[in-house]
């Protein structure tokens, strides 16, 4: 098993603290999605909330990537996580006071999305700087395993808390998850970060040079295109799970938590499969990536047509598996091509493709669902993906 990153003291501290923050992220996504559905019973609004959350990564993520290559990444991580902590408090206060309506939900979700768009290149730059260069692929795999364990546990915890104790309790528990990660970040000692050539470049020139570097590399460009397609058509399905759980199967918040956890379970299996497999060689994209994505597209129509809750749980698990297997493999391929002074800029483009594609897919799929119905929208999405 590829555990070489765990030989680093700093990476062990980082991953231990990140467990709490990752659970907070997934608990918040499930809770906010449920609030959106509970307020409106509209698939389009659920898709809009997901779009607003991810839209900043599409619009300003690459600009944050340039900034991350010019600042101290540890301090930047502390700033973004502190702001996420404050936003979690904001969700709780707005709900308790009784002003968490559609507009305020969109506002707080947008604020959270801006912070996510800044933190994503930070996360992808900080982890590799905590280990030697031979362990970068291990960092990506272990980070994905950690994230997807939270993707499995966070939604289940949130769904259970909402069902038995209410939304307010779920929002409060999320607040408690941020201080441990902030404490862990304060102990980290990343590699020397400031690259003089990047510091001397004008901001827009550095921005352009990062894009040109990515587009001139056939491997990176291909990885970005595959990521965009799979995010737009496959990952977007996982953003309308409130509609599938309650609108299609009438399973409520616990059903939503279970569906989201199944996606997390599949994603965790993908992370474990990557960890136990032989190390991914640099300079190539594994052949199983497009195959796994194709089968994911093929299963999307079956979610609406099978009329079976148990089978739907299995299909959603596979979507989580396919999305994560391809995501880890594609991200690893890109990371192994990069020097430290390019990680923020190039990985922000990967984040734009992954999260931005999901954002656009969520709003389109939500609109199609309201207009056509859940089943026709799923059939159309999966068919387009297979084609």
Secondary structure, 3 states (H helix, E strand, C coil): CCCHHHHCHHHHHHHHHHHHHHHHHHHHHHHHHHHHHHHHCCHHHHHHHHHHHHHHHHHCHHHHHHHHCCCCHHHHHHHHHHHHHHHHHHHHHHHHHCCCCHHHHHHHHHHHHHHHHHHHHHHHHHHHHHCCHHHHHHHHHHHHHHHHHHHHHHHHHHHHHHHHHCHHHHHHHHHHCHHHHHHHHHCCCCCCCCCHHHHHCCHHHHHHHHHHHHHHCHHHHHHHHHHHHHHHHCHHHHHCHHHHHHHHCCCHHHHHHHHHHHHHHHHHHHHHHHHHCCCCCCCCCCCHHHHHHHHHHHHHHHHHHCCCHHHHHHHHHHHHHHHHHHHHHHHHHHHCCCCHHHHHHHHHHHHHHHHHHHHHHHHHHHHHHHHHCHHHHHHHHHHHHHC
